[in-house]
């Protein structure tokens, strides 16, 4: 018999609250092959991430990828690790803490903000149980994925459902699917670029790089590609750039099948030959700096651009836990929870 979790009938140990669950992708617990293997096993076992017959993918994953890739990428993780541990986890924790401070004065009752990682720790399930213990009866889930994809946002919903299906008393639930064209998001991105230009000369080209997806996911109906295009276009318009001053690309592809194009690495290798000697790269799909920005973009892709004849390469940091980012997230939370904020 299934055991349902929930507060016993008539037992209300504390006033009910509103909860905000920030969700990010996740990170290995440590920059060693064993921890990376554990993380990749969970991440790459998600059928939302790898759409392939399960029996075939299990053979590839356990027979090849998990045997060799963890040791191969461990040095990359080690190069970005800090005294606080994983940059993604440390910054995400700061985001949650600062967001709570930002929104608490605007609620007429107690509000809780916690962090859950889709893969690794703290898990979404653990975060939900923490909110349950605090008697959260209204829950807003805010995945830190500005552009919707089944591989990220829908996978977050899967993890929520997997935990909540065992609860007897489920809170009122809202989930933000995307905010790729939210005016506050676009303005915050633009402000980060303008601030960067205050310390650096504007480059010949602004490259707006997003994480890639297999093209067949787009052809199957995933809106991610079009939402990335809209984010990039709105950002360029806000910065008043002409078509020769910016372009979009997609990074982090693996395997041999076709992914969303143009590819970031190939684009950067080709730019110097087209007379573009200075470039600045921003990754709007990553609200938190991580391996894909700090190492893949700012190390690997920097080297490829310079080796191809480029002269100046800059990476514009993610929004991270900046005051402007927290203000933007606070605005979104208040819009989503406007009716909840007045509940006494």
Order of alpha helices (4+ residues) and beta strands (2+ residues): beta-alpha-alpha-alpha-alpha-beta-alpha-beta-alpha-beta-alpha-beta-alpha-alpha-beta-alpha-beta-alpha-beta-alpha
